[in-house]
């Protein structure tokens, strides 16, 4: 597997207790979905190395306490804080309806209800308060906010995202 075959799961924050447990921050919507993980990949010097999980207990605020197999002391655990955790893309929970992962819709054709085909999603721009579809339409770039009210339908089979852009948004790129 190469690095593009993984998604970011979270980061080891600090040691927890004296038996090798680690407190981790999870970059996920629902940590409970991940409570039965068998392993995660840690980024060690640019390489993704699998570590098998003995136990994982989700906590509040998207955190969890993980105990890796064969890490049984605080001394062993002290090497882990700061390391990023990853999972293979094929382990992502399936999403249905209009919900999607940003990486999965790159290349989708965007069809607006009033303007028809406006281009293909080239990238997702993530900002602190708002993420945007970066849509390529010939030589033009069109930016559309990613909000539930705009997204009408997601057709994964045909790779089409239907939107209802706010009045005037598409026209400003003409």
C-alpha positions as CSV (number, residue, x, y, z in Angstrom):
1,X,0.0,0.0,0.0
2,X,1.1,3.5,-0.7
3,X,0.2,6.6,1.3
4,X,-2.7,7.4,-1.0
5,X,-4.4,4.2,0.2
6,X,-4.8,5.5,3.7
7,X,-6.9,8.1,5.5
8,X,-6.0,10.1,8.5
9,X,-7.7,8.8,11.7
10,X,-6.1,10.9,14.4
11,X,-3.1,11.5,16.5
12,X,-1.5,10.1,19.7
13,X,-1.7,12.9,22.3
14,X,0.0,11.5,25.3
15,X,0.6,8.5,27.5
16,X,-2.3,7.5,29.8
17,X,-1.8,5.7,33.0
18,X,1.2,3.5,33.7
19,X,0.5,0.3,31.8
20,X,1.3,1.5,28.3
21,X,-2.1,3.1,27.3
22,X,-2.2,6.1,25.1
23,X,-4.7,9.0,24.8
24,X,-5.5,9.7,21.2
25,X,-7.5,12.3,19.4
26,X,-9.8,10.9,16.6
27,X,-10.6,13.0,13.6
28,X,-13.9,11.3,13.0
29,X,-17.6,12.1,13.4
30,X,-18.5,9.1,15.6
31,X,-15.6,7.5,17.6
32,X,-18.0,4.6,18.6
33,X,-17.8,3.3,15.0
34,X,-14.1,2.6,15.6
35,X,-14.2,1.0,19.0
36,X,-13.6,-2.5,17.6
37,X,-10.6,-1.8,15.5
38,X,-8.0,-4.5,15.4
39,X,-5.1,-2.3,14.3
40,X,-4.1,1.1,13.1
41,X,-1.1,2.3,11.1
42,X,1.2,4.8,12.7
43,X,3.4,7.1,10.7
44,X,7.0,6.4,11.8
45,X,9.6,8.3,9.8
46,X,7.3,8.5,6.8
47,X,6.3,4.9,6.8
48,X,2.9,3.5,7.8
49,X,3.5,0.7,10.3
50,X,0.7,-1.5,11.6
51,X,0.1,-1.7,15.4
52,X,-2.3,-4.2,16.8
53,X,-4.8,-3.0,19.4
54,X,-5.4,-4.8,22.6
55,X,-8.2,-2.5,23.7
56,X,-9.8,0.8,22.8
57,X,-12.1,2.8,24.9
58,X,-13.8,5.9,23.3
59,X,-13.9,9.0,25.6
60,X,-15.7,12.4,25.2
61,X,-14.7,15.0,22.7
62,X,-13.5,12.6,20.0
63,X,-10.8,11.0,22.2
64,X,-10.0,7.4,23.1
65,X,-7.7,5.4,25.2
66,X,-5.8,2.8,23.2
67,X,-3.7,0.0,24.5
68,X,-1.5,-1.6,21.8
69,X,-0.4,-5.2,22.1
70,X,3.1,-5.6,23.5
71,X,3.2,-2.0,24.8
72,X,3.0,-2.7,28.5
73,X,4.8,0.1,30.3
74,X,4.8,3.9,30.4
75,X,8.4,3.7,29.2
76,X,7.3,1.8,26.0
77,X,4.4,4.2,25.4
78,X,6.6,7.4,25.7
79,X,7.7,6.9,22.1
80,X,4.2,7.3,20.7
81,X,2.9,10.9,21.5
82,X,2.8,13.0,18.4
83,X,2.5,10.1,16.0
84,X,-0.3,10.2,13.4
85,X,-2.7,7.3,13.0
86,X,-4.1,6.1,9.7
87,X,-6.4,3.4,8.4
88,X,-6.7,1.9,4.9
89,X,-9.4,3.6,2.7
90,X,-11.2,0.3,2.4
91,X,-12.0,0.4,6.1
92,X,-14.0,3.7,5.9
93,X,-17.6,3.2,7.0
94,X,-19.9,3.2,4.0
95,X,-21.9,6.4,3.6
96,X,-25.4,6.6,2.0
97,X,-27.5,9.2,0.4
98,X,-26.0,12.7,0.1
99,X,-23.2,12.0,2.6
100,X,-19.7,11.6,1.1
101,X,-16.0,11.6,1.9
102,X,-14.2,14.4,0.3
103,X,-11.7,12.1,-1.4
104,X,-14.4,10.0,-3.0
105,X,-16.0,12.8,-5.1
106,X,-12.9,14.1,-6.8
107,X,-13.7,13.8,-10.5
108,X,-17.5,13.8,-10.1
109,X,-19.4,15.8,-12.7
110,X,-21.4,18.7,-11.0
111,X,-24.8,19.3,-12.5
112,X,-26.7,22.4,-11.3
113,X,-30.5,22.3,-11.4
114,X,-30.7,25.7,-13.4
115,X,-27.3,25.7,-15.3
116,X,-26.8,22.0,-16.2
117,X,-23.3,20.5,-16.3
118,X,-21.0,23.1,-14.8
119,X,-17.8,21.0,-14.6
120,X,-15.9,18.4,-12.6
121,X,-14.8,18.5,-9.0
122,X,-11.1,19.0,-9.1
123,X,-10.4,19.4,-5.4
124,X,-12.0,20.2,-2.1
125,X,-10.7,23.4,-0.4
126,X,-11.0,23.1,3.4
127,X,-11.1,26.3,5.4
128,X,-11.9,26.6,9.1
129,X,-15.5,27.8,8.7
130,X,-16.4,26.5,5.3
131,X,-15.3,23.8,2.8
132,X,-15.7,24.4,-0.9
133,X,-16.0,22.3,-4.1
134,X,-13.3,23.5,-6.5
135,X,-14.9,22.8,-9.9
136,X,-13.1,23.0,-13.2
137,X,-15.2,24.2,-16.1
138,X,-12.9,24.5,-19.1
139,X,-10.3,27.1,-18.1
140,X,-12.6,28.5,-15.4
141,X,-12.7,27.6,-11.7
142,X,-16.0,27.6,-9.9
143,X,-16.1,27.5,-6.1
144,X,-19.3,26.2,-4.4
145,X,-19.8,26.0,-0.7
146,X,-20.3,22.4,0.7
147,X,-23.6,22.7,2.5
148,X,-26.5,20.3,2.8
149,X,-29.0,22.9,1.3
150,X,-27.0,23.1,-1.9
151,X,-26.4,19.4,-2.4
152,X,-29.5,17.8,-4.0
153,X,-28.4,14.3,-5.0
154,X,-25.3,12.2,-5.1
155,X,-25.1,9.5,-7.8
156,X,-22.0,7.4,-7.0
157,X,-22.6,4.9,-9.8
158,X,-22.5,7.6,-12.6
159,X,-20.2,10.0,-10.6
160,X,-22.6,12.9,-10.7
161,X,-23.3,15.4,-8.0
162,X,-26.5,17.4,-8.4
163,X,-26.6,20.9,-6.8
164,X,-28.9,23.8,-6.5
165,X,-26.5,26.7,-6.4
166,X,-27.8,30.0,-4.8
167,X,-29.0,32.6,-7.2
168,X,-26.1,34.4,-8.9
169,X,-23.3,32.1,-7.7
170,X,-22.6,30.4,-11.0
171,X,-23.1,33.6,-12.9
172,X,-20.2,35.4,-11.1
173,X,-17.8,32.9,-12.8
174,X,-19.1,33.6,-16.3
